[in-house]
């Protein structure tokens, strides 16, 4: 089944080329976008089924064995993240049919969207540091152009902030990779793990660990590097923001999980407390920023920041239950947050604004939308029986078992504030009476086809959130296997290198 490893990269690439050649036909681009995302989803599901028992699949491109050649690796964590990427890709591809302007599609929206998915999938599958850098740059280029499509002033301002800080992250990433290569002569993850295991150099390990922590922390919007995200993510179209919120920061989280369990494991007494401090500050600053907002997409953007802290919490506690909870949480929050951004896009399309004070009365106008928003919001806040509750429960339990009481207290407090901000938003949009004048009174009529394009992706994502909550035990068993593989790196090393030297 190793041939499955190349398809999540190859299918989006071929789809992007086909969509570019068909750019004059909007209908053809719609079909290509959806079919390409569906193809990756089927591939990801097959790959997850193949590795779910604990196997690790490796593909040596060009026949060059690791550590000399390019290698693609899929374990349970990689396959889960691929499935997440493909689910969000399919949902946003469907949503884009009605929500993205035809002019944007003529200027390359679909090819750029598929290139972004290719970069994300490549980052989840790569087995070496240099190609991880390459896939990060592919994502950066595609996401920058997607962000500026439309050419509005706010988009350009947000995109400049976005690309500037991410170029800094790329520079730090490249410096760290250069230091590692200069000292070890390799950039293959498994080979680096073996060399640093056999010849531990504390100065090298800690210095490069900090470089990569800052680089990945910027990508994941970790405190204090989060300021670019709320200023950037609220300006593009809802479809673009949904895919950004669901995937881009999660690639940074994935990179930290991979490298700080495989490569930078020499001085855990240094890195683990650091992760706990960063997790606490990220959660607190993100949720306080969200509570203070009065605009829907900006409020949700701050919540992206606060929720990243929970994933870092798992890295700081560093137990199997903590990693299992962190992986479950990462999947859950990507789906729930993307669903909320899709709701925000529908609100903007039908009400002409996402300013909370100018909204109201949508419970009567769109009761289904109110229910979908409420389920996603309560899941994000961590209320039972939704997926967010079980994700946070696993992390809190892991924190208590490890006697990390401070981070547990922060996580619970942030959960309460998240619930407060979600309740405030639901009340402003759906419960209170509609304003008597202003843009919120203007309710454009969408065609039936456009309505389906808006509603079906929301139903898909919210339905997954509900299923993840109702089937929390098997999902946690799967994330537990992923956590076990992370904490036993010898299995990964043996799969890639064919055995320890």
Secondary structure, DSSP 4 states (H G I P E B T S, - for coil): -TTHHHHHHHHHHHHHHHHHHTTT-HHHHHHHHHHHHHHHHHHHHHHHHHHTTS--EEEEGGGPPTTTS-EEEE-HHHHHHHHHHHHHHHHHHHHHHHHS-HHHHHTTHHHHHHHHHHHHHHHHHB-BHHHHHHHHHHHHHHHHHHHHTT--HHHHHHHHHHHHHHHHHHHHHHHHHHHHHHHHS--BHHHHHHHHHHS--HHHHHHHHHHHHHHHHHHHT-TTS-HHHHHHTTTS-HHHHHHIIIIIHHHHHHHHHHHHHHTS-TTHHHHHHHHHHHHHHHHHHHHHHHHT--BHHHHHHHHHHHHHHHHHHHHHH-SHHHHHHHHHHHHHHHHHHHHHHHHHHHHHHHHS--BGGG---HHHH-HHHHHHHHHHHHHHHT-TTSHHHHHHHHHHHHHHHTT-HHHHHHHHHHHHHHHHHHHHHHIIIIISPPPSSSGGG--PPPPHHHHHHHHHHHHHHHHHHHHHHHTHHHHHHHHHHHHHHHH-HHHHHHHHHSS--
